[in-house]
Amino acid sequence: MRFLAISLAALTGLASARAQETSAEPAVDAAPAEPAVNPDEMADLLNSRQQIRQGVTLTRSVDGEVVETKTRTIIYSPDDPLRGSEAGLSPLEALQAEFDSEALTRKEAYEEAKLDFVVADLDRDGKMEESEFIFLVNGWQDATVSGSGRGRFVDPAAHADEASARAEHESQARAKFAFLAGGAAAVSKKDYLREVLIDFDALDKNDDGILNGEELLYFRAANRGESVMAQSPVPASDE
């Protein structure tokens, strides 16, 4: 009986030791329960992923007659402003500005030239001097997002840096002004408008009262004094 008692005690001690070893092992974390879905948050998430589509018809007219119609679709994201702001144009305004920059009617060219003269006439004396014309041309180069400068300075020539490009553009502008003024120190508004329309008519090859494509590109070049020949594509080399 004594031997039996000792054996039972040993077995009891062994079982206790195994129990302690088992309890010392790290417990395995159970998978966290998924949080309950908040209906309001789910609605906000679904709304944020929605997109608004708007069909827009753009038209271009010459003397009251529609000469071009295009249909476009605008897709608004939740962050797009519906109205323009100082930070930029709304998607609709940007689309309209892009469409407007693709072509130019004779009336638009005339109204544009009148605004250009006002911008250039810094001292408001009713005349445009050489420095004021250079100021105007530089404004076309810098205004790349909105305003009268949009799409008006397409420079196909490569330059080493911005300084050399600006120097060449100013040199061309000086030569253009000398032609406009006919050697005088200043050019009147009437003479400036007349010269702009002369350039328009000369480049409106099909006499449809509207410039687009290469016609418009050449007209913009003529406005700032760049040679039209500089706009012509360079023929591919035979080598």
VENQUI-V443166 format. One record per backbone hydrogen bond with DSSP energy under -0.5 kcal/mol. CO is the residue of the C=O (numbers start at 1). NH is the residue of the N-H. If there is no record, write none. Layout:
co->CO nh->NH
co->CO nh->NH
//
This chain:
co->1 nh->5
co->2 nh->6
co->3 nh->7
co->4 nh->8
co->5 nh->9
co->6 nh->10
co->7 nh->11
co->8 nh->12
co->9 nh->13
co->10 nh->14
co->11 nh->15
co->12 nh->16
co->13 nh->17
co->14 nh->18
co->15 nh->19
co->16 nh->20
co->17 nh->21
co->18 nh->22
co->19 nh->23
co->20 nh->24
co->21 nh->25
co->22 nh->25
co->37 nh->39
co->38 nh->42
co->39 nh->43
co->40 nh->44
co->41 nh->45
co->42 nh->46
co->43 nh->47
co->44 nh->48
co->45 nh->49
co->47 nh->50
co->51 nh->53
co->52 nh->76
co->54 nh->74
co->56 nh->58
co->56 nh->72
co->58 nh->70
co->60 nh->67
co->60 nh->68
co->62 nh->65
co->65 nh->62
co->68 nh->60
co->70 nh->58
co->72 nh->56
co->74 nh->54
co->74 nh->76
co->76 nh->52
co->77 nh->80
co->81 nh->91
co->85 nh->88
co->88 nh->85
co->90 nh->94
co->91 nh->95
co->92 nh->96
co->93 nh->97
co->94 nh->98
co->95 nh->99
co->96 nh->100
co->97 nh->101
co->98 nh->102
co->99 nh->102
co->100 nh->103
co->102 nh->213
co->104 nh->211
co->105 nh->109
co->106 nh->110
co->107 nh->111
co->108 nh->112
co->109 nh->113
co->110 nh->114
co->111 nh->115
co->112 nh->116
co->113 nh->117
co->114 nh->118
co->115 nh->119
co->116 nh->120
co->117 nh->121
co->120 nh->122
co->121 nh->124
co->126 nh->189
co->127 nh->129
co->128 nh->187
co->129 nh->133
co->130 nh->134
co->131 nh->135
co->132 nh->136
co->133 nh->137
co->134 nh->138
co->135 nh->139
co->136 nh->140
co->137 nh->141
co->138 nh->142
co->139 nh->143
co->142 nh->144
co->147 nh->150
co->149 nh->152
co->153 nh->155
co->154 nh->156
co->161 nh->165
co->162 nh->166
co->163 nh->167
co->164 nh->168
co->165 nh->169
co->166 nh->170
co->167 nh->171
co->168 nh->172
co->169 nh->173
co->170 nh->174
co->171 nh->175
co->172 nh->176
co->173 nh->177
co->174 nh->178
co->175 nh->179
co->176 nh->180
co->177 nh->181
co->178 nh->182
co->178 nh->183
co->181 nh->184
co->185 nh->130
co->187 nh->128
co->188 nh->192
co->189 nh->193
co->190 nh->194
co->191 nh->195
co->192 nh->196
co->193 nh->197
co->194 nh->198
co->195 nh->199
co->196 nh->200
co->197 nh->201
co->198 nh->202
co->199 nh->203
co->200 nh->204
co->203 nh->205
co->204 nh->207
co->209 nh->106
co->211 nh->104
co->212 nh->215
co->213 nh->217
co->214 nh->218
co->215 nh->219
co->216 nh->220
co->217 nh->221
co->218 nh->222
co->219 nh->223
co->220 nh->224
co->221 nh->225
co->221 nh->226
co->222 nh->225
co->227 nh->230
co->228 nh->231
co->229 nh->232
//
